Amino acid sequence: MAGHSKWANIQHRKGRQDKLRSKLFSRLSKEISIAAKLGGPDPDANPRLRLAVANAKGQSMPKDNIQRAIDKASGGDGDAYEDIRYEGFGPAGIGVIVEVSTDNRNRAAAEVRTAFAKNGGNLGETGSVAFMFDNVGEIRYPLSIADEDAMMEAAIEAGAEDVGSEDGDEDNEGEHVIYTAREGLMEVVGSLSERFDDPSSAKLIWRPQNLIDVTGDKVATLMKMMETLEDCDDVQNVYANFDISDEDMAQLGD
């Protein structure tokens, strides 16, 4: 998961945390409203909403914000969003998957295409990249919640397929990272929540099967493309299969 963790660390080093947190709450609210509009306002009867609410709680989103997002959809005020997945290639031939929730397909397509085209990448056909990733559940907890053995035991007992960890830095605590089968995510979340409280993150992700090394000048170009995609209002998630050395990452953060 170097593509995820190193991108998160680079974002932090570039001082974008306040902006990212604001956008995170906006994305969480959008996902809650979409889920409630599609499947109803009761999380117990709506798995997508249940997952969205659990994810929002894990990110310390206020309860009032969560309820407001549900009420917006329930009251018929929610926009008619549709989910779209774009696939493409970035610098050094890395694969990129972009998940979008939008009320304007043409706007979203133009923004995503431009982000690729201006930063050494290009959009591909549906399926051109997804085969290099596995669509799985991912659950995250702070390392302080339990030691490695305790988390491993609890996760495996709950039905998880893989358990690992990611180191933090002086400003961010590391995390336990638990992977599940796509259809087993909510069951594992429920079991772990009973033991450790709500996770900091629980969602379906595209996990790269292999990573591609990106070095030299292409690192900055790649990071610019990732940043541009993340800043698109319609974009919910971006996944990529890159790896960057600690040396190149340090230079980028300078």
Disulfide bonds with the S-S distance in Angstrom:
none
